[in-house]
Amino acid sequence: MTKQIDRRDFLKVVGAASVILGYSRDARAWVTEEGGGHGTFDRVPRLEGVLLTDAASRAAKETDLGNIIFNKPKAVLRPGSIEDIAKMVKFCAERDIVVAARGQGHATHGQAQARAGLVIDMSSLQVIHHIGNGFAVLDGGCTWRQLLEASLPAQTPPVLTGFIALSIGGTLSMGGISGMAYDKGVQIQHVLELTVVTGKGKIKVCSESKNPDLFDHVLAGQGQCGIIVRAKVKLVPAKPLVLNSTMVYPDVHSLQNDLRTLVYRKELDSVYAQGVTDPATGAFVWLLNIASFHDASTTPNTAHLTRDLSYIPGTLSTNDIPYLDFQLTVDNFIAFLRSIDRFDRNMHPWYDAFLPDSGLGAHVDEVVTSFQADDVGSFGFVLIFPLLTSTITRPLFRLPEEELVYLFDVLTARDEPGYDADFAANKRARNNEWFDHARSLGGTRYPIGTLDFTPGDWRRHYGREWRAFERAKEQFDPRNILAPGPGIFPAGC
Ligand SMILES: Cc1cc2nc3c(=O)[nH]c(=O)nc-3n(C[C@H](O)[C@H](O)[C@H](O)COP(=O)(O)OP(=O)(O)OC[C@H]3O[C@@H](n4cnc5c(N)ncnc54)[C@H](O)[C@@H]3O)c2cc1C
């Protein structure tokens, strides 16, 4: 493996300055042609894709949508095949180089970063291999939007996230929730099979019946035990139209009463709520959003679906819209934010916690009454998603121990683009404080957001699953190189 430099033996030429020849264990650095390539080095495997060490490629992967944590990788892989990923993970494991898969980089606290390591840009593999009756097989780097556009008009994933430009591998590493999940379970419940590259660089297929230990520790596994390179996910018949209604509640308690009623009735296809400031009064109110999917021949009965609810009279508003338009609501808003440069460069210190039914009201009151003007921001959101815990069987998706729980998100967006150290410090401290309150009520973390967790916090988070998770990590990533971002298994442990 160790070889003297051979200047003709280049891997790929990706711009004059970026020919990577190998890796020097002594210097703990990639050896590039530009750097002269003196001394001995380990030759990088032959790849179908490209390995990049130029400043622009590394800078593009040093942060994420949070724009709060910055860890510059030493190299970026744009794989041309699953085998490229396996080869490079093996190469890195043998040299203790940390590796993070990056889908769309939309987690907000360094989750997809690898300081001084290798970031694998999963977006270079985005092939939908097969759409069958009731399932699709596609690359982990595909987005849910790509899948939806390919599977419609006949089929749809049973649960989509609110924003669907997220990667398959990224949301399956977290959970994947929206208003559609409340009675069906989050996206990780709708996976039939995964192809995974483990931390040893082995390509393995897993499912509920094949390598179930790997399957259980990859779904919602935050990339700790393997990289999802391909997934077989469920599809269900799609309906062309959505009857979508909103109604206003003055406070979280009246909203929660009706959320409970609607969840247990199980008559809706989607239910969630958004906290908004009423422009007329300046009051913070809740907008309940319910949806029923239907064919052109059968319009759902809004009066029936909203019977006995206690929203503010006169605030019910209903629209009948195409299914794809409904699923693209958030994507279209984000396209607008991008058009005015208020998304990718803005800081997003997101707060995301699951609360038990018994604790939601107290926690939301505590948080909302403390809001400063910049706690949500002009382009942020406050959301509540109900979820029945009986729908969840995947062990690493950690939820409060009640039958009904809610994801409560304060998706803060700083108004102006660019980094502000005081804002970062202030909002990190705020999130940590809010989460302490949530946890005192039995809350758990949804790990997409911005929270400073110690290894002890993670052990507590995984609770009775911790030992099995630790064992899986030892088995599938024994060099502890995968997904260092969340700090679950810090180096040296
Ligand atoms: C505008 C917006 C709206 C959102 N809406 C929702 C929502 O409605 N519901 C919801 O559940 N979430 C939502 N999220 C959060 C989102 O699900 C997570 O941030 C998710 O991780 C994003 O996917 P990604 O492709 O950007 O992942 P990244 O941020 O790139 O990665 C996240 C983590 O997953 C790991 N990872 C990425 N790809 C792979 C892979 N192929 N194999 C193994 N590990 C991998 C990374 O290493 C990292 O640890 C939203 C985010 C944004 C920005």
The ligand as an SDF file (V2000), in Angstrom:
LIG
                    3D

 53 58  0  0  0  0  0  0  0  0999 V2000
  -36.1650   23.6540    5.6710 C   0  0  0  0  0  0  0  0  0  0  0  0
  -36.0690   22.3340    6.3790 C   0  0  0  0  0  0  0  0  0  0  0  0
  -37.2060   21.6450    6.6620 C   0  0  0  0  0  0  0  0  0  0  0  0
  -37.1300   20.4310    7.3290 C   0  0  0  0  0  0  0  0  0  0  0  0
  -38.2710   19.7620    7.5480 N   0  0  0  0  0  0  0  0  0  0  0  0
  -38.2230   18.5860    8.1690 C   0  0  0  0  0  0  0  0  0  0  0  0
  -39.3900   17.8500    8.3700 C   0  0  0  0  0  0  0  0  0  0  0  0
  -40.4750   18.2510    7.9720 O   0  0  0  0  0  0  0  0  0  0  0  0
  -39.2960   16.6660    9.0140 N   0  0  0  0  0  0  0  0  0  0  0  0
  -38.1060   16.1730    9.4430 C   0  0  0  0  0  0  0  0  0  0  0  0
  -38.0750   15.0890   10.0010 O   0  0  0  0  0  0  0  0  0  0  0  0
  -36.9760   16.8640    9.2610 N   0  0  0  0  0  0  0  0  0  0  0  0
  -37.0150   18.0500    8.6490 C   0  0  0  0  0  0  0  0  0  0  0  0
  -35.8720   18.7500    8.4730 N   0  0  0  0  0  0  0  0  0  0  0  0
  -34.6420   18.2360    9.0750 C   0  0  0  0  0  0  0  0  0  0  0  0
  -34.0210   17.1590    8.2480 C   0  0  0  0  0  0  0  0  0  0  0  0
  -34.7710   15.9720    8.2550 O   0  0  0  0  0  0  0  0  0  0  0  0
  -32.7090   16.7510    8.7840 C   0  0  0  0  0  0  0  0  0  0  0  0
  -31.9220   17.8670    8.9350 O   0  0  0  0  0  0  0  0  0  0  0  0
  -32.0630   15.7420    7.8450 C   0  0  0  0  0  0  0  0  0  0  0  0
  -30.8940   15.2510    8.4220 O   0  0  0  0  0  0  0  0  0  0  0  0
  -31.7600   16.4570    6.5940 C   0  0  0  0  0  0  0  0  0  0  0  0
  -31.3280   15.6060    5.5860 O   0  0  0  0  0  0  0  0  0  0  0  0
  -30.0080   16.0160    4.8510 P   0  0  0  0  0  0  0  0  0  0  0  0
  -30.0130   15.2410    3.6240 O   0  0  0  0  0  0  0  0  0  0  0  0
  -29.8480   17.4630    4.7140 O   0  0  0  0  0  0  0  0  0  0  0  0
  -28.9680   15.4360    5.9220 O   0  0  0  0  0  0  0  0  0  0  0  0
  -27.5760   16.0350    6.3710 P   0  0  0  0  0  0  0  0  0  0  0  0
  -27.8060   17.2670    7.1500 O   0  0  0  0  0  0  0  0  0  0  0  0
  -26.6850   16.1150    5.2230 O   0  0  0  0  0  0  0  0  0  0  0  0
  -27.0940   14.8830    7.3490 O   0  0  0  0  0  0  0  0  0  0  0  0
  -27.7000   14.7220    8.5900 C   0  0  0  0  0  0  0  0  0  0  0  0
  -27.0790   13.5340    9.3210 C   0  0  0  0  0  0  0  0  0  0  0  0
  -27.3280   12.3520    8.5950 O   0  0  0  0  0  0  0  0  0  0  0  0
  -26.1100   11.7510    8.1940 C   0  0  0  0  0  0  0  0  0  0  0  0
  -26.2890   11.2850    6.8230 N   0  0  0  0  0  0  0  0  0  0  0  0
  -26.5730   12.0000    5.7240 C   0  0  0  0  0  0  0  0  0  0  0  0
  -26.7150   11.1900    4.6700 N   0  0  0  0  0  0  0  0  0  0  0  0
  -26.5080    9.9410    5.1200 C   0  0  0  0  0  0  0  0  0  0  0  0
  -26.5080    8.6660    4.5300 C   0  0  0  0  0  0  0  0  0  0  0  0
  -26.7620    8.4940    3.2430 N   0  0  0  0  0  0  0  0  0  0  0  0
  -26.2610    7.5920    5.3120 N   0  0  0  0  0  0  0  0  0  0  0  0
  -26.0130    7.7180    6.6300 C   0  0  0  0  0  0  0  0  0  0  0  0
  -25.9820    8.9120    7.2430 N   0  0  0  0  0  0  0  0  0  0  0  0
  -26.2320   10.0060    6.4990 C   0  0  0  0  0  0  0  0  0  0  0  0
  -25.0750   12.8420    8.2820 C   0  0  0  0  0  0  0  0  0  0  0  0
  -23.7830   12.3260    8.4690 O   0  0  0  0  0  0  0  0  0  0  0  0
  -25.5710   13.6110    9.4730 C   0  0  0  0  0  0  0  0  0  0  0  0
  -25.2130   12.9690   10.6620 O   0  0  0  0  0  0  0  0  0  0  0  0
  -35.9020   19.9370    7.7720 C   0  0  0  0  0  0  0  0  0  0  0  0
  -34.7440   20.6370    7.4780 C   0  0  0  0  0  0  0  0  0  0  0  0
  -34.8380   21.8110    6.7710 C   0  0  0  0  0  0  0  0  0  0  0  0
  -33.6010   22.5560    6.4540 C   0  0  0  0  0  0  0  0  0  0  0  0
  1  2  1  0
  2  3  1  0
  2 52  2  0
  3  4  2  0
  4  5  1  0
  4 50  1  0
  5  6  2  0
  6  7  1  0
  6 13  1  0
  7  8  2  0
  7  9  1  0
  9 10  1  0
 10 11  2  0
 10 12  1  0
 12 13  2  0
 13 14  1  0
 14 15  1  0
 14 50  1  0
 15 16  1  0
 16 17  1  0
 16 18  1  0
 18 19  1  0
 18 20  1  0
 20 21  1  0
 20 22  1  0
 22 23  1  0
 23 24  1  0
 24 25  2  0
 24 26  1  0
 24 27  1  0
 27 28  1  0
 28 29  2  0
 28 30  1  0
 28 31  1  0
 31 32  1  0
 32 33  1  0
 33 34  1  0
 33 48  1  0
 34 35  1  0
 35 36  1  0
 35 46  1  0
 36 37  1  0
 36 45  1  0
 37 38  2  0
 38 39  1  0
 39 40  1  0
 39 45  2  0
 40 41  1  0
 40 42  2  0
 42 43  1  0
 43 44  2  0
 44 45  1  0
 46 47  1  0
 46 48  1  0
 48 49  1  0
 50 51  2  0
 51 52  1  0
 52 53  1  0
M  END
$$$$
